[in-house]
Amino acid sequence: MRIAMLLASLALTTSPVEAAEIRFGSLSLDWPAGYTVKSTQPPFELAGPQGAKVLVTVLRPGPSATGSAEGLAKLNATIERMLVEQAQKAGKVVVPLSKETLLDGTVLQSVASESSGLFKSGYFLQYALLARSGPIAFVTFEGKGDAAAEHAGVKGLFNSVQWNAGEGSAPEQAAFTDRVATSLRTRLGADAVAIAEPLTLKISDLQANLDRVYSFCRSNVQGCDAEVDRYVQAIVDLQKNATAPISREAVRLAVRTTEFADDAARSMAGKGEVIRRPIVDGLVAMPFFDSPRSARLLNAADCKTLGLSPDQAHELGLANLRQALKPMADVARPVKPGAIGTIQGDFYESGRVLLHGDWAPLAKAQQGVVIVALPAKDTLLYGADDSPAGLDALRTLARDVSRRSPGQLSDVLLRWTETGWQLVR
């Protein structure tokens, strides 16, 4: 089974002298004295007593691996197979694979092997921690000595396991903010970017919020650099587009939360009314000016420039959206109850809910049941199961997708009806 996993780690702090808590992203362990951090990049590396080498990697399985009992069973079997295979490659297995559940519900699997020669013997200890919330940590110890004795000595370390689902420490947030600010200053000038507070930048009249890209980086270290680069480029393009001429062809309608619309109205106070139309409670439709690398909101002043009323801008954005997206029949196949379909790729993909009539053929093919989730701007999930279990499965997957995406949108579920969308509560 192939499992898509994302590295989920950013901060790592410890004291090299005394016993201390060491954080590996969402995982915390209380390590005994004698261990020092050698590398803060995944896989994290520590040096222990008598030259011991420790590697720690925190991973987050893809939604298909944790979204069902069957998926979790396959994930556990895959972990077991990996541990055994690596142990056999390293030498003779002297501590067989074992499994136990820790006090916080984390499943701990362990195995140890030993290699021997004329003048030395070496051990290779492996531990896998599968949290109830989804993350996995692999911890390996390598060194000289007796494997069984070393295993007995270090196993107690895992009694201190803590999975932290918080938003990161204040120093971590400040460091990330400074990182993005520095990158933007190289593109826009040293005086153009100011740090308002952690995860918030002021760029001329624009307020740049880093919460979502920061959250993405905490759960996807491998993709963080690329995502920060994309974010910085989008901000640079947004600055250029603020004075660029607009055209009717570039108007697109998009779905946003009411909270987003309220924030936009406050930030654009005095610069033209923000245009929005309600979809359901908590979601609105808003027109954007689209460009190849970024998008900005269309306001009443832009409408005047284009010779459009707000209502006409809405209808134009809807028509342009339909023309820009692939037909529903090409991207959405009917699913059976219990299965979940995904439409993903285009920045405006979530806006398909605005094309209400386009969903009718799919609803007919699914016996009238279409439940939709909009976890990210470029992702839309749908199902044909409106039972409590089916709705819960769709919500769980949507929240997982949203948490991983820098373009988070909403955790609401919508039900298609012939007269419009209904909020599923």
Protein Blocks (a to p, Z undefined) as FASTA:
>chain_A
ZZddddddfbdcddfkbgcdddehjaccdddehiacfbfcdcdddddeehiacddddddd
dfklmmpmklmmmmmmmmmmmmmmmmmmnmccfbdcdddddfkopacdddddddddfkbc
cdddddddddfklpacddddddeddfklmmmmmmmmmmmgccdfbebjfklmmmmmmmmm
mmmmmmnojklpccfbghiacehjbccdfklmmmmmmmomklmmmmmmmmmmmmmmmmmm
mmgccdfklpccddddfklmmmmmmmmgoiapaddddfbehiacddddddfkbccdddfk
lmmmnopafklmmmmmmmmmmmmpccfklmmccddehiacddehifklmmmmmmmmlmmm
mmmmnnopacdddfbfkbccddfbfbfklmmmmmmmmmmmmmmpmkbcbfcdcdddfkbc
cddZZ
